[in-house]
Amino acid sequence: MIGSDLVDLSRLVRLLGWNQTDSDLRLLLEPEDAVNLVAIQNDRVVGTVASINYQNRVCWIGMMIVDAAYRGQGIGGLLMRSIIQELQKIDGIAIKLDATPKGRPVYRKLGFEDESTIYRMVCSQFPGRISTAKDPGVSAINHNNLPQIINLDQAVFGVRRTQLLSYLATTFPDKGHLLEEGGRIAAFALGRLGRQYHHIGPAIGSSPDTVIRLLQTVLEKLPQKAIVMDVCSHQTKILKWLEAQGFQCQRPLYRMYLRHNPYPGDGQRQYLIGGPEFG
């Protein structure tokens, strides 16, 4: 799959009602080290699978799509086996993904193992203001503190995600915020504008309370908007807080790795993921 396949991938995303914009898809398609594949029948793209490469250490697989009219023909399995084969040519690479409940049994047959569970929390119309007081510790992420954000994310996610975080911070600056305590970054959250929802994530923090303080500011900028967050299941305080704000669990996602997981990161400080296509 190359940049010229953007039209076909975008068409399949719209047919499924997925949230990724063309801007998100370009982030997957345009890097020189990207490994992305399409399935073609009768000169028509009928399936896709994409990946994003983090430092040649972790490749994250996403955008596994088969046109509904062509399902049941083994296209999805062929695409997955093919991309795994290509990615394994990168010496020492770890391969990971976030699976839907339907996809999880398929990936298990290919050798993937469960790492953790994530809950997709959705609010179709966020009601608005949570607090009348502005939090003095929360501020917008800017060019000067982006390197600190990238370093903190590496410590928590397990590998460096410069391209992804720079894309989110510069393309959607209204959604990027951090919380400082004692002169250090205690929490940060990034986000993007999707086709259906405003997506908030990733979010990393030193405690649930720091992340809640941060999310209060982020959410108050999105009154009456549709919002989605993918929340790590063990972060129960965040999940309960989001439910109190009107969010509901749409479905689980299952974080999986292929055979070995040398970069698990620090799950205790990870609260929201960047999305199943980005990890």
N, C-alpha and C positions, 0 to 999 in steps of 0.2 A: 504494500500500500504506500502510495506516495502522495504528495500534496494535491495532485490532480484528482485524487479519489475523494477529496473533501465533499464534493457535491453528492456523491453516492452515500457516503457515511452519514452526512447530514440528513439525507432523505430517509435513511433507515431509522435514525434517531427520532425524527419527527413522527414517523409511522408508529413507533413504540411509545411516543409520549415521554421520552426521556428528557432529562433536564439540561444536558450539555449544549452549549452554544457553539457556533462555528469557531469562535475565538478559543474555546476550550479544546476543540478538536485539532486546531492548528498546532497547539502546544504538543500534541501527541504525534502529529504527522510530519512536522517540519524539521526536527532535529536530525542531524546527519547519522547519529548512532541509533535512530529509531528502528525497531523491528515491528512492522505492522503488515498484516496480510489481508487479502480479500479472496473470496470464492466467487467465481464467475460461471454462469450458465447462460448459453445463448446470447453472449455479449452483454449480459446484465450482471451487475454486482448483486449477489444474493446473500452474502455473509461477510462479516468482518471480525477481526480481532486485532487489538492494538496493545502496545506496551510502552512504558516510560522507563528509561535507564537512569538509575541513580549511582553515579560514580563507578560503573562497571562492577558494582557489588550486589545491588538488588535491581532486578527488573520486575516491574509491577504490570501484570496483565489486566486489561480491561476492555471495554467496548466489544464484548463477545456477543455478536448479533447475527441471527439468521432470519431472513425474510420469512414471515409467517407462511407464505405460499410454498416455501421450499423446505419446510421442516420435516423431520422424519426420514431424511435421506442420508444422514450421517455427516452433513456438512459441518456442524459444530464440532464434532469429534475430530474431523480431519483438520480443521483450522487449529484446534488446540494442540494436537499432536505435532503439527507442522511448526507452530510458533515455539513450542517447547524445544523442538529439535534445533531450531535456529538460535534460540537464546543460550542453549547449552554449549554452543561453540565459543561463548565468552568464558574464559578460564575462571573458575571459582565462583561464577555468578549464582546468587540465590534468587529463586523465582517465587513470587508471592502474588496473591490476589484476594479480593473480597467477593465471596460467592453469595448468590441468592439461594433461598431454600431449594429451588428447582435445580440450580446448577451444582449444588454441593455434592450430590451423589455421583454426578458425572466426573467431577474433579477428583473425587476420592478414588475412582477407578483408574485415574491417570497417575495416582501416587501422591496426591496432595493430602496433607494432614491438617487438622484443626489447630489453630493457635489461640483464637479468642472469638468472642461474639460481639456484635455491634448492633445497636437498635436505631433504626431510622425513625426519627421523631419529626412529625409534620404538624404545622399549624396553617390552615388554609387562609386564615385572616387574623393576623396578630392584633389583639385589641388595642394596644398602644401603651401609654405611659405606665411604668412600674413604680417609679419613685420620683418625687418632686425635687430631690436634691441631686446636684451634679457631683459625681465622685471626683475629688481632686487628684486622685492617684492615677486616673485613666487618661490617656492621651492617644492621639493618632500616631500610627507608625509612619515614620518618614525615612528618607534616604540615609540619614545619619545613623539611625538605630537598626536598620535592616541587617547589617552584618551580625549584630548581637542576636537578632531573631533567628538568623540562619544557624548560628552556633548552638543556640539553645535547642532548636528543632533537631539538629543532628544528635545531640546528647540524648534526646527523648525518642526520636523515631529510629535512630540506629545508623543512618547514613545521611549524607549531606544532600539537601534538596534545593540547591540554589536557584535553579531554573524555575521550579514550581513556585517557590515563595516570592521570588522577584516578580513573576508574572502576576500573582495575586495582589501583591502590595502596590505595584505600579499601575495595574489595569483597573483595580477596584479599591482605590485609596480610602473611600468612604467606609469600607467594611473592615479595614485593618486598624486594630487598637491594641495597646499594651497597658499593663498595670505595673507600676513601679513601687517597690517597698524597700526602704533603706538604701536607695540609690541603685538598686538592681532590678532587672525585669523579673517580676514574679509570675506573670502570665501574659499570653498574647493570643489573639484570635485574628484570623484572616477570613475572607469570604469572596464570593463572586455572584454575579447576576446570571441566573439560568433562564431557560426557556419557560419553565413553569413556576419555579421557586427561586427566592433568594437563598443561596446555599451558604451557611456559616460553617467554617472549618478550613484548616485544622485549628484546634485550640489546645494549648499546653499551659499548665500552671503548677504552682507549688502546692496548692490545696484546692478543694472544692470551693471554698469561700472566695478565693481570689478569682476563680473562673466565673463564679456567679456575679461578682462585682463587675467583671469585664462584660459579661453577656448582657447585663442590665443596660449598659450604655449602648451596646451594639443593637439590641432589640428596640430600644426606644427611638432609633433612627429609622425604623421600618413599620410605622403604624399602618394597619389595614393591609399589610402585605402578606403574601404566601411565603412561608419560610420552612426550610428543611435543615436538619442537623443530623449527622450520623454519630451517635454517642456510644462510647465504649461501655459495655454492659455492666462492668464492675463499678462504674462511677454512679452509684445509686443515688447519692445526694443530688447530683445534677439532673438525673432522670426525674426524680420526684419534684424538683424545682420547676423543671420544664412542664411537667404535667399540671402543676398549679398555675402556670401561665397560659394554659390552653393547648399545649402540645399533646399529640397522641402518637403511640407507636404504630407505624404503618407495617413494618415487617422487620425481621432480623436479617443481618448479614453475617457471614462467617469468614473471618480472616484465616487464610490457609497458606501453607508453604509446601513446596515440592521437596520432600525427602530430607532436607536439612535447612536449618534456620540460624545462620551464624550472626545475624543482625536483628535480634528481637527488640532492641530498644528498651526503654523504661516505661512500661505500660502504666505504672502508677501515676505518672505525670501527664499522660496523654488522655484527653477528655473527648475531643471531637476529632474525627479523621478528616482528611482533605476530600474524601469522596471515594467510592469504590474504584474509580478509574485512575486515581492518583495515590491511594494509600493513606 
